[in-house]
Amino acid sequence: MWTQIVGKIRMAHSPMLNHWWQVTLYVTPRGLTTSMIPYGRGAYDIEFDFLEHRLNIRSSNGTSAFVVLGAKSVAEFHSEVFKALGRLGIEASIRSIPNEVDPAIPFAEDHQHASYDPEAIGLFWRQLVQSDRVLNEFRSRFRGKASPVHFFWGGMDLAYSRFSGRDAPTHPGGIPNCADWVMVEGYSHELSSCGFWPGGGDEGAFYAYCYPEPAGYAEYVTDADGAVYNNDGRLYLLPYENVRTAADPDKMLLRFLQSTYEAAAETGRWDRAALEADPARWRHSRRGQHSFGVK
């Protein structure tokens, strides 16, 4: 709920981007950030610091404020965040009801959810750091349209998507407390998506799916280190603990990401030659040279 409040504040001041990419958060060496948010002729950002357990708000005019992260209700956090923004002269109007959950208790009325476990938060953040690192390595293999590696606060997942370049059929929607037109924008073009989600396993799971799903996609990956296709969610899942305990975790995760992408690209007949790239393609040209002025 706290990440939804902060994400909605970013959405209130950011210009619209395709697939709602202007609303997400990003992993940092200390937690999760909005990145720079435009405001008037200046800007500000908001960062969850999971090392000092503070929500830091910083303005381009040199002022800053923070909210302590600790055991408090969603309603209390909501109030403290907007008071902190007010002290910096920042006004924001959000739709103060959570998305993609049921029931959706208005933030200002949610006194039920009031826990904060620093150890659990730290573990989750470290999972995000490791996942972000490998997903960005995987991202380097693609030259076509692709999303950043970013955190969607509605589904609580770290996601990365590749696109074929073709339009997709209208998404049917049906997500709890999320208007169908939101999903229509999110899935307006054919994609293969992957990421990390804290559900789907004892320690969370890596996932992969495509939209629309071509015939044969669910059966394509047959040997992926314990990954299974979940018929209810229509996605592949690889438990985080399988990767964490592997002899080479990065290699196992990259194998899962590559095999599930190939499932989408092959069954969906993507133009792989035009879309894919070798991240080492210029390595031979850089040997013995100082590229971009950096030794």
RADA-V80827 format. One record per residue. N is the residue number from 1. RES is the residue in one small letter. PSI is psi in whole degrees, -180 to 180 (none if undefined). OMEGA is omega in radians with two decimals (NA if undefined). BURIAL is + if it has 24 or more other C-alpha atoms within 12 Angstrom, else -. Layout:
n: (N & N)
res: (RES & RES)
psi: (PSI & PSI)
omega: (OMEGA & OMEGA)
burial: (BURIAL & BURIAL)
This chain:
n: (1 & 2 & 3 & 4 & 5 & 6 & 7 & 8 & 9 & 10 & 11 & 12 & 13 & 14 & 15 & 16 & 17 & 18 & 19 & 20 & 21 & 22 & 23 & 24 & 25 & 26 & 27 & 28 & 29 & 30 & 31 & 32 & 33 & 34 & 35 & 36 & 37 & 38 & 39 & 40 & 41 & 42 & 43 & 44 & 45 & 46 & 47 & 48 & 49 & 50 & 51 & 52 & 53 & 54 & 55 & 56 & 57 & 58 & 59 & 60 & 61 & 62 & 63 & 64 & 65 & 66 & 67 & 68 & 69 & 70 & 71 & 72 & 73 & 74 & 75 & 76 & 77 & 78 & 79 & 80 & 81 & 82 & 83 & 84 & 85 & 86 & 87 & 88 & 89 & 90 & 91 & 92 & 93 & 94 & 95 & 96 & 97 & 98 & 99 & 100 & 101 & 102 & 103 & 104 & 105 & 106 & 107 & 108 & 109 & 110 & 111 & 112 & 113 & 114 & 115 & 116 & 117 & 118 & 119 & 120 & 121 & 122 & 123 & 124 & 125 & 126 & 127 & 128 & 129 & 130 & 131 & 132 & 133 & 134 & 135 & 136 & 137 & 138 & 139 & 140 & 141 & 142 & 143 & 144 & 145 & 146 & 147 & 148 & 149 & 150 & 151 & 152 & 153 & 154 & 155 & 156 & 157 & 158 & 159 & 160 & 161 & 162 & 163 & 164 & 165 & 166 & 167 & 168 & 169 & 170 & 171 & 172 & 173 & 174 & 175 & 176 & 177 & 178 & 179 & 180 & 181 & 182 & 183 & 184 & 185 & 186 & 187 & 188 & 189 & 190 & 191 & 192 & 193 & 194 & 195 & 196 & 197 & 198 & 199 & 200 & 201 & 202 & 203 & 204 & 205 & 206 & 207 & 208 & 209 & 210 & 211 & 212 & 213 & 214 & 215 & 216 & 217 & 218 & 219 & 220 & 221 & 222 & 223 & 224 & 225 & 226 & 227 & 228 & 229 & 230 & 231 & 232 & 233 & 234 & 235 & 236 & 237 & 238 & 239 & 240 & 241 & 242 & 243 & 244 & 245 & 246 & 247 & 248 & 249 & 250 & 251 & 252 & 253 & 254 & 255 & 256 & 257 & 258 & 259 & 260 & 261 & 262 & 263 & 264 & 265 & 266 & 267 & 268 & 269 & 270 & 271 & 272 & 273 & 274 & 275 & 276 & 277 & 278 & 279 & 280 & 281 & 282 & 283 & 284 & 285 & 286 & 287 & 288 & 289 & 290 & 291 & 292 & 293 & 294 & 295)
res: (m & w & t & q & i & v & g & k & i & r & m & a & h & s & p & m & l & n & h & w & w & q & v & t & l & y & v & t & p & r & g & l & t & t & s & m & i & p & y & g & r & g & a & y & d & i & e & f & d & f & l & e & h & r & l & n & i & r & s & s & n & g & t & s & a & f & v & v & l & g & a & k & s & v & a & e & f & h & s & e & v & f & k & a & l & g & r & l & g & i & e & a & s & i & r & s & i & p & n & e & v & d & p & a & i & p & f & a & e & d & h & q & h & a & s & y & d & p & e & a & i & g & l & f & w & r & q & l & v & q & s & d & r & v & l & n & e & f & r & s & r & f & r & g & k & a & s & p & v & h & f & f & w & g & g & m & d & l & a & y & s & r & f & s & g & r & d & a & p & t & h & p & g & g & i & p & n & c & a & d & w & v & m & v & e & g & y & s & h & e & l & s & s & c & g & f & w & p & g & g & g & d & e & g & a & f & y & a & y & c & y & p & e & p & a & g & y & a & e & y & v & t & d & a & d & g & a & v & y & n & n & d & g & r & l & y & l & l & p & y & e & n & v & r & t & a & a & d & p & d & k & m & l & l & r & f & l & q & s & t & y & e & a & a & a & e & t & g & r & w & d & r & a & a & l & e & a & d & p & a & r & w & r & h & s & r & r & g & q & h & s & f & g & v & k)
psi: (-36 & -41 & -30 & -42 & -48 & -41 & -38 & -32 & -43 & -44 & -34 & -29 & 2 & 139 & 148 & 136 & 154 & 144 & 18 & 30 & -10 & -3 & -9 & 169 & 166 & 144 & 138 & 171 & -4 & -13 & -122 & 139 & 156 & -19 & -174 & 130 & 123 & 142 & 111 & -128 & 7 & -152 & 166 & 168 & 163 & 130 & 130 & 117 & 106 & 7 & -45 & -5 & 59 & 150 & 112 & 131 & 122 & 135 & 152 & -11 & 5 & -7 & 161 & 163 & 165 & 159 & 130 & 133 & 117 & -173 & 106 & 158 & 162 & -40 & -42 & -44 & -45 & -46 & -44 & -38 & -45 & -30 & -39 & -42 & -41 & -37 & -24 & 3 & 24 & 123 & 137 & 136 & 121 & 162 & 104 & 45 & 132 & 155 & 156 & 23 & 156 & 118 & 156 & 94 & 125 & 139 & -45 & -13 & 0 & 91 & 0 & -44 & 109 & 22 & 155 & 113 & 100 & -37 & -46 & -41 & -44 & -41 & -45 & -44 & -41 & -33 & -41 & -41 & -49 & -42 & -44 & -42 & -48 & -37 & -36 & -33 & -43 & -38 & -29 & -10 & 7 & 131 & -8 & -174 & 129 & 151 & 165 & 170 & 113 & 162 & 117 & 116 & -13 & -50 & -5 & 42 & 148 & 121 & 152 & 133 & 141 & 151 & 142 & -25 & -2 & 152 & 155 & 156 & 155 & 126 & 139 & -12 & -145 & 10 & 136 & 131 & 44 & 119 & 143 & -35 & -23 & -44 & -32 & -43 & -43 & -33 & 43 & -18 & 151 & 136 & 160 & 119 & 148 & 167 & -164 & 139 & 136 & -6 & -175 & 2 & 169 & -33 & 21 & -178 & 150 & 145 & 163 & 139 & 171 & 157 & 129 & 160 & 115 & 160 & 135 & -10 & -45 & -24 & -3 & -45 & 116 & -15 & 89 & 49 & 41 & 3 & 143 & 154 & 125 & 114 & -32 & -47 & -11 & 56 & 158 & 143 & 134 & 112 & 138 & -37 & -29 & -42 & -45 & -36 & 3 & 156 & -35 & 86 & -43 & -44 & -42 & -45 & -43 & -35 & -41 & -47 & -43 & -44 & -38 & -33 & -45 & -34 & -45 & -44 & -39 & -49 & -25 & -1 & 51 & 155 & 80 & -36 & -35 & -24 & -26 & 158 & 152 & 114 & -15 & 17 & -23 & 8 & -40 & -30 & -20 & -10 & 127 & 4 & 153 & 103 & 140 & 26 & 10 & 125 & none)
omega: (3.14 & 3.12 & 3.08 & 3.13 & -3.12 & 3.12 & 3.11 & 3.06 & 3.07 & -3.11 & -3.09 & -3.03 & -3.06 & 3.10 & -3.10 & 3.00 & 3.13 & 3.11 & 3.12 & -3.11 & 3.14 & -3.05 & -2.96 & 3.02 & -3.09 & 3.12 & 3.09 & 3.08 & 3.13 & -3.10 & -3.13 & -3.11 & 3.00 & -2.83 & -3.05 & 3.12 & 3.12 & 3.09 & -3.06 & 3.08 & 3.13 & -3.11 & 3.03 & 3.02 & 3.10 & -3.11 & 2.92 & 3.08 & -3.08 & 3.01 & 3.08 & 3.10 & 3.08 & 2.94 & -3.07 & 3.09 & -3.07 & -3.13 & 3.11 & 3.09 & 3.07 & 3.13 & 3.13 & 3.09 & 3.10 & 3.05 & 3.12 & 3.07 & -3.12 & -3.13 & 3.11 & -3.10 & 3.04 & -3.14 & 3.14 & 3.11 & 3.14 & -3.14 & -3.10 & 3.14 & -3.11 & 3.03 & 3.11 & 3.07 & 3.14 & 3.13 & 3.11 & -3.14 & -3.12 & 3.09 & 3.11 & 3.09 & -3.12 & 2.97 & -2.92 & 3.08 & -3.11 & 3.10 & 3.01 & 3.03 & 3.12 & 0.13 & 3.12 & -3.12 & 3.09 & -3.05 & -3.07 & -3.13 & -3.05 & 3.05 & -3.09 & -3.09 & -3.00 & -3.10 & 3.02 & -3.11 & -3.08 & -3.13 & 3.13 & 3.10 & 3.13 & 3.11 & -3.14 & 3.13 & 3.13 & 3.01 & 3.13 & 3.14 & -3.13 & -3.13 & 3.13 & -3.12 & -3.10 & 3.10 & 3.10 & 3.02 & 3.10 & -3.13 & -3.08 & -3.10 & -3.00 & 3.14 & 3.13 & 3.11 & -3.14 & 3.12 & 2.87 & 2.90 & -3.00 & -3.03 & 3.09 & -3.04 & 3.07 & 3.14 & -3.12 & -3.13 & 3.02 & -2.92 & 3.01 & -3.08 & 3.01 & -3.07 & -3.14 & -3.05 & 3.14 & 3.04 & 3.09 & 3.04 & -3.11 & -3.14 & -3.09 & -3.12 & 3.11 & 3.10 & -3.09 & 3.08 & 3.07 & -3.07 & -3.12 & -3.10 & 3.06 & 3.13 & 3.08 & 3.09 & -3.10 & -3.07 & -3.10 & -3.11 & 3.14 & -3.10 & 2.94 & -3.02 & 3.13 & 3.12 & 3.12 & -3.09 & -3.10 & 3.02 & 3.02 & 3.13 & -3.13 & -3.14 & -3.04 & -3.09 & 2.92 & -3.07 & 3.03 & 3.08 & 3.04 & 3.09 & -0.17 & -3.11 & -3.13 & 3.04 & 3.11 & -3.10 & -3.06 & -3.11 & -2.97 & -3.08 & -3.08 & -3.11 & -3.08 & 2.96 & 3.10 & 3.07 & 3.12 & 3.05 & 3.14 & -3.07 & -3.14 & -3.13 & -3.10 & 3.12 & 3.04 & 3.10 & 3.05 & -3.09 & -3.13 & -3.10 & 3.06 & -3.13 & -3.08 & -3.07 & -3.14 & 3.09 & 3.10 & -3.06 & -3.12 & -3.12 & -3.14 & -3.12 & 3.12 & 3.10 & 3.10 & -3.12 & -3.11 & -3.08 & 3.13 & 3.03 & 3.13 & 3.08 & 3.12 & -3.06 & -3.11 & -3.12 & 3.12 & 3.10 & 3.05 & 3.07 & -3.01 & -3.12 & -3.13 & -2.99 & -3.03 & -3.08 & 3.05 & -3.10 & 3.13 & -2.98 & -3.13 & -3.05 & -3.11 & -3.12 & -3.07 & -3.09 & 3.12 & -3.12 & 3.07 & -3.07 & 3.06 & 3.10 & -3.12 & 3.13 & NA)
burial: (+ & + & + & + & + & + & + & + & + & + & + & + & + & + & - & - & - & - & + & + & + & + & + & + & + & + & + & + & - & - & + & + & + & + & + & + & + & + & + & - & - & - & + & + & + & + & + & + & + & + & - & - & + & + & + & + & + & + & + & - & - & - & - & + & + & + & + & + & + & + & - & - & + & + & + & + & + & + & - & + & + & + & - & + & + & - & - & + & - & + & - & + & - & - & - & + & + & + & + & + & - & - & - & - & - & + & + & + & - & + & - & - & - & - & - & - & - & - & - & - & + & - & - & + & + & + & + & + & + & + & + & + & + & + & + & + & + & + & + & + & + & + & - & + & + & + & + & + & + & + & + & + & + & + & + & + & + & + & + & + & + & + & + & + & - & - & - & + & - & - & - & - & - & - & - & - & - & + & - & - & - & + & + & + & + & + & + & + & + & + & + & + & + & + & + & + & + & + & - & + & - & - & - & + & + & + & + & + & + & + & + & + & + & + & - & - & + & + & + & + & + & - & - & + & + & + & + & + & + & - & - & - & - & - & + & + & + & + & + & + & + & + & + & + & - & - & - & - & - & + & - & + & + & + & + & + & + & + & + & + & + & + & + & + & + & + & + & + & - & + & - & + & - & - & - & + & - & - & - & - & - & - & - & - & - & - & - & - & - & - & - & - & - & - & -)
